[in-house]
Amino acid sequence: MADEDSDLEKTESPSQRRLDKAREDGQVARSRELSTFTVVMAGGAGIWLMGSMLSAQLITLIREGLTLDTGLAFHSELLMPRLHELSEATLLAFLPLLGLLLIVALTSPLLLNGWLFSMKPLEPKFSKLNPLKGIGRMFSTNSLMELVKAIAKSVVVGGIGALVIWHNKQAVLQLVGEPIAYAVPHLGSLMWSTFATIMGGMLVIVAVDVPFQLWEHNKKLKMTKEEVRQEAKETEGDPQVKARVRSMQREMARRRMMAEIPTADVVVTNPTHYAVALKYSDQKMRAPVVVAKGSHLLAAKIREIAKEHNVPILEAPPLARALHKHCDLGQAIPEALFNAVAEVLAYVYQLRRFKQTGGEYPQEPHELPVPKELDPENA
């Protein structure tokens, strides 16, 4: 019973498959405090950068709105169009700031989760209308934590604001007796210092909330040992998945092999059933190495690529059969085939010399010394 209970406890970290599935369903870690902080910071930065322009436009609008126009005074039908014009001008004045806040509000979730678009959370679910579940969510641990966070945020932000105002109470009281030309900049300085201090407090809240949300999200997605075993069966044990993986691995290996053919020194053929590409460097290799091999259609493809890249092709059926049978890709040939391959490479080097300097065309080697026990036809 104890083992069964332990298997049902969510003690295992979520697998990548579970994390991907949760992300597809729109279940990701979210920090409202991070979004709030970025939006408020963007608003403060926007006012700081656009403040002079915005204040100039607002002063102009207030002046125009409070200017007495005798035409409007005696023609009341012109009041609504005039009000409409002033409203549009006010909206246009605030439009850059509102646009900045909208962009930041839409992009702030990317700081924690990256780009995510899912329609699953918008799908109608009748279980959400269950009043018992709704009451349960109201008194859940998560709701309690949200309440504690809200109280803590109010205490921190409100306390910091109150401390700043209390610290600067003398300066605030002096504003009444200052000339307007000095009082306005002084008030702005006090407001910005208060804003910066409060944002520092909010930053502390964000620094606590973001790790908590990540931990809470990971906790919700934890798996039981039984779920881990079941997922392993579904992924690793699925014959279709295994077959697909093996197919992809074979395709990747075949592509790598085909890419090595142009670097080969010679291709030995059967001539149609087998083809084996050999490469040798006396400075890097102890013995010639097989870089590509295949039979039937694959052998034809090897010969085709060899012809395209001017790699010599030699018909030597016993040697081709022996190399194909007893040599793996990337491995050196067996010692029993050293003499036969040495004759082939000697012919290749003579052929290269003939192409460079001319002279007598080299004679292709025949009756290569291939041990009978290595030739599949004699086995």
C-alpha positions in Angstrom: 0.0 0.0 0.0 2.8 2.4 0.8 4.4 1.8 -2.6 1.0 2.4 -4.3 0.5 5.6 -2.4 4.0 6.9 -3.3 3.3 6.1 -7.0 0.2 8.4 -6.8 2.0 11.3 -5.1 3.2 14.0 -7.5 6.9 14.0 -6.6 8.5 13.9 -10.1 9.5 17.0 -12.1 7.3 17.5 -15.2 8.7 16.1 -18.4 9.3 18.2 -21.5 6.3 16.6 -23.2 4.1 17.7 -20.3 5.5 21.2 -20.3 4.9 21.5 -24.1 1.4 20.2 -23.7 0.6 22.7 -20.9 2.1 25.5 -23.1 -0.1 24.4 -26.0 -3.1 24.7 -23.7 -2.1 28.2 -22.6 -1.0 27.1 -19.1 2.2 29.0 -18.4 3.6 30.9 -15.4 2.2 34.4 -15.2 3.2 37.3 -13.0 0.7 40.1 -12.8 3.2 42.0 -10.7 5.7 41.9 -13.5 3.1 43.2 -16.0 2.0 45.9 -13.7 5.5 47.0 -13.0 6.5 47.2 -16.7 3.3 49.1 -17.6 3.7 51.7 -14.8 7.4 52.0 -15.6 6.6 52.6 -19.3 4.0 55.2 -18.3 6.5 57.0 -16.1 9.2 56.9 -18.9 6.6 58.1 -21.4 5.6 61.0 -19.3 9.3 61.8 -18.7 10.1 61.8 -22.4 6.9 63.3 -23.7 6.1 65.5 -20.8 7.1 68.8 -22.3 5.3 68.2 -25.5 2.2 66.8 -23.7 2.1 69.8 -21.3 2.4 72.3 -24.1 -0.5 70.7 -26.0 -2.7 70.5 -22.9 -2.0 74.2 -22.0 -3.0 75.1 -25.5 -6.2 73.0 -25.3 -7.1 74.5 -21.9 -6.5 78.0 -23.2 -8.7 77.4 -26.2 -11.4 75.7 -24.1 -11.6 78.6 -21.6 -11.4 81.4 -24.1 -14.7 83.2 -24.4 -16.0 83.1 -28.0 -18.9 85.4 -28.6 -19.9 83.4 -31.7 -20.4 80.3 -29.5 -22.2 82.3 -26.8 -24.9 83.4 -29.2 -25.0 80.2 -31.4 -25.5 77.2 -29.0 -25.6 74.8 -32.0 -21.8 75.3 -32.4 -21.0 74.2 -28.9 -21.2 70.4 -29.6 -18.9 70.5 -32.7 -16.5 72.7 -30.7 -16.5 70.2 -27.8 -15.9 67.4 -30.3 -12.9 69.2 -31.8 -11.4 69.7 -28.3 -12.0 66.1 -27.4 -10.3 64.8 -30.5 -7.3 67.2 -29.9 -7.0 65.9 -26.3 -7.1 62.3 -27.5 -4.5 62.9 -30.2 -2.3 64.6 -27.5 -2.4 61.5 -25.3 -2.3 59.0 -28.2 1.5 58.4 -28.2 1.5 57.7 -24.5 -1.5 55.4 -24.8 0.1 53.6 -27.7 3.2 53.1 -25.7 1.2 51.7 -22.8 -0.7 49.4 -25.1 2.4 48.0 -26.7 4.1 47.4 -23.3 0.9 45.8 -21.9 0.8 43.3 -24.8 4.6 42.5 -24.8 5.2 42.4 -21.1 4.1 38.7 -20.8 6.9 37.9 -23.3 9.5 38.7 -20.6 8.5 35.5 -18.6 7.0 33.1 -21.2 8.1 34.2 -24.6 5.6 34.3 -27.5 2.5 32.3 -26.9 -0.8 32.2 -28.7 -3.4 29.6 -27.8 -7.2 29.5 -28.3 -7.6 26.7 -25.8 -8.3 29.0 -22.8 -11.1 30.6 -24.8 -12.9 27.3 -25.4 -16.2 27.1 -23.5 -16.1 24.7 -20.6 -19.2 23.9 -18.6 -17.1 22.8 -15.6 -16.2 26.5 -15.1 -19.9 27.2 -14.4 -20.0 24.7 -11.5 -20.7 26.9 -8.4 -19.1 24.3 -6.1 -15.8 24.4 -7.9 -16.0 28.2 -8.0 -16.4 28.3 -4.2 -13.6 25.9 -3.9 -11.3 28.2 -6.0 -12.3 31.1 -3.8 -11.1 29.4 -0.7 -8.2 27.6 -2.3 -4.5 28.0 -1.3 -3.9 29.9 -4.5 -6.6 32.4 -3.7 -5.2 32.8 -0.2 -1.7 33.5 -1.6 -3.2 36.1 -4.0 -4.9 37.8 -1.1 -1.7 37.8 1.0 0.2 39.2 -2.0 -2.4 41.9 -2.6 -2.2 42.9 1.1 1.6 42.8 1.1 1.7 44.9 -2.1 -0.7 47.5 -0.6 1.4 47.6 2.6 4.7 47.9 0.8 3.6 50.4 -1.9 1.4 52.4 0.5 4.0 52.4 3.2 6.8 53.5 0.9 4.5 56.3 -0.4 3.6 57.4 3.1 7.2 57.4 4.2 8.3 59.4 1.3 5.5 62.0 1.8 6.3 62.1 5.6 10.0 62.6 4.9 9.2 65.5 2.5 6.3 66.9 4.4 8.2 70.2 5.1 8.9 70.6 1.4 5.3 69.9 0.5 4.1 72.5 3.0 6.5 75.0 1.6 5.0 74.7 -1.9 2.1 76.9 -0.7 4.3 79.9 -0.1 6.5 79.5 -3.1 6.0 81.5 -6.4 4.2 79.5 -9.1 7.4 79.5 -11.2 9.3 77.7 -8.5 6.5 75.7 -7.0 5.7 73.7 -10.2 9.2 72.4 -10.8 9.6 71.7 -7.1 6.4 69.7 -7.1 7.5 67.8 -10.2 10.8 66.9 -8.5 8.9 65.6 -5.4 6.6 63.6 -7.6 9.4 62.0 -9.6 11.4 61.1 -6.4 8.2 59.6 -4.9 7.5 57.7 -8.1 11.1 56.3 -8.3 10.9 55.2 -4.6 7.6 53.4 -5.1 8.8 51.7 -8.2 11.8 50.4 -6.2 9.3 48.9 -3.8 7.4 47.3 -6.6 10.6 45.9 -8.1 11.1 44.1 -4.8 7.6 42.6 -5.1 8.3 41.5 -8.7 11.6 39.9 -7.6 9.7 37.8 -5.1 6.6 37.1 -7.3 8.3 35.9 -10.5 10.3 33.0 -8.8 7.2 32.1 -6.8 5.0 31.9 -10.0 7.6 29.7 -11.7 7.8 27.4 -8.7 4.0 27.3 -8.4 3.6 26.5 -12.1 6.2 23.7 -11.9 4.4 22.4 -8.8 1.1 22.2 -10.6 2.6 20.2 -13.5 4.5 17.7 -11.3 3.9 14.1 -12.2 3.4 10.9 -10.3 5.7 8.0 -10.9 2.9 6.1 -12.6 2.4 9.1 -15.0 6.1 9.1 -15.8 6.1 5.4 -16.6 3.0 5.7 -18.7 4.5 8.6 -20.7 7.6 6.6 -21.3 5.5 3.8 -22.7 3.6 6.2 -24.9 6.7 7.8 -26.3 9.6 5.4 -26.2 7.5 2.2 -26.4 5.3 3.2 -29.3 6.3 1.1 -32.3 5.3 3.8 -34.8 7.5 6.4 -32.9 10.4 4.0 -32.9 10.0 3.2 -36.5 9.8 6.9 -37.3 13.0 7.6 -35.3 14.9 4.8 -37.0 13.8 6.0 -40.4 15.0 9.6 -39.6 18.3 8.2 -38.3 18.8 6.1 -41.5 18.0 9.1 -43.7 20.4 11.4 -41.8 23.2 8.7 -42.0 22.5 8.3 -45.7 22.8 12.0 -46.3 26.1 12.1 -44.4 27.4 9.2 -46.4 26.4 10.7 -49.7 28.2 13.9 -48.7 31.5 11.9 -48.2 31.5 10.4 -51.7 33.1 13.4 -53.5 36.0 13.1 -51.1 36.6 9.4 -51.8 39.7 8.2 -53.8 37.9 5.4 -55.6 34.5 3.6 -55.9 34.7 -0.2 -56.2 31.7 -1.8 -57.9 30.2 -5.3 -58.5 29.4 -3.6 -61.1 25.7 -3.2 -60.5 24.8 -4.9 -57.3 27.3 -3.3 -54.9 29.3 -0.1 -54.7 31.9 0.8 -52.0 33.7 4.2 -51.8 37.2 4.1 -50.3 39.4 7.0 -48.9 43.0 6.9 -47.8 45.4 9.5 -46.5 48.9 8.2 -45.5 49.3 11.1 -43.1 46.0 10.7 -41.2 44.9 7.0 -41.7 46.5 3.7 -40.7 44.6 2.0 -43.5 42.0 2.9 -46.2 38.5 3.7 -44.8 35.1 2.9 -46.2 33.2 6.3 -46.5 30.1 5.0 -48.4 28.6 1.7 -49.4 25.3 0.4 -50.8 23.6 -2.2 -52.9 21.2 -2.0 -55.8 19.5 1.5 -56.0 21.8 2.9 -53.4 24.8 1.5 -55.3 23.5 3.2 -58.4 23.2 6.5 -56.6 26.8 6.2 -55.3 28.1 5.6 -58.8 26.1 8.6 -60.1 27.5 10.9 -57.5 31.0 9.6 -58.1 30.7 10.3 -61.8 29.5 13.8 -61.2 32.6 14.6 -59.1 35.1 12.6 -61.2 35.8 10.0 -58.6 37.4 6.9 -60.3 35.1 3.8 -60.6 36.7 0.4 -60.8 34.8 -2.8 -61.5 36.1 -5.5 -59.1 33.2 -7.8 -58.1 34.9 -10.0 -55.5 36.5 -7.0 -53.7 33.3 -5.0 -53.8 31.3 -7.9 -52.3 33.9 -8.5 -49.6 34.2 -4.8 -48.7 30.3 -4.5 -48.6 30.0 -7.6 -46.4 32.9 -7.1 -43.9 33.4 -3.3 -43.6 31.3 -0.7 -41.7 31.1 3.0 -42.6 33.9 5.0 -41.1 36.0 1.9 -40.3 39.3 0.8 -41.8 39.3 -2.3 -44.1 40.4 -5.6 -42.7 44.1 -6.6 -43.0 43.2 -9.5 -45.3 42.1 -7.0 -48.0 45.2 -4.7 -47.7 46.9 -6.1 -50.7 43.9 -6.0 -52.9 43.0 -2.4 -52.0 46.7 -1.4 -52.3 46.6 -2.5 -56.0 43.4 -0.5 -56.5 44.9 2.6 -54.9 48.1 2.2 -57.0 46.0 2.2 -60.1 44.1 5.3 -58.9 47.4 7.2 -58.3 48.7 6.2 -61.7 45.4 7.4 -63.3 45.8 10.8 -61.6 49.4 11.1 -62.9 48.2 10.2 -66.4 45.5 13.0 -66.2 48.1 15.5 -65.1 51.2 14.6 -67.2 49.9 12.3 -69.9 51.9 9.2 -71.0 50.7 5.6 -71.1 47.2 5.0 -69.8 47.4 2.8 -66.7 46.1 -0.8 -66.9 43.2 -1.7 -64.6 44.1 -4.3 -62.1 42.6 -7.8 -62.5 42.6 -10.9 -60.4 42.8 -9.0 -57.2 44.0 -11.1 -54.2 40.7 -11.4 -52.3 40.6 -14.3 -49.8 37.8 -16.7 -50.8 36.5 -16.8 -47.2 35.8 -13.1 -47.4 33.8 -13.3 -50.7 30.1 -13.9 -49.8 29.6 -15.9 -53.0 32.2 -18.4 -51.9 31.1 -18.6 -48.3 
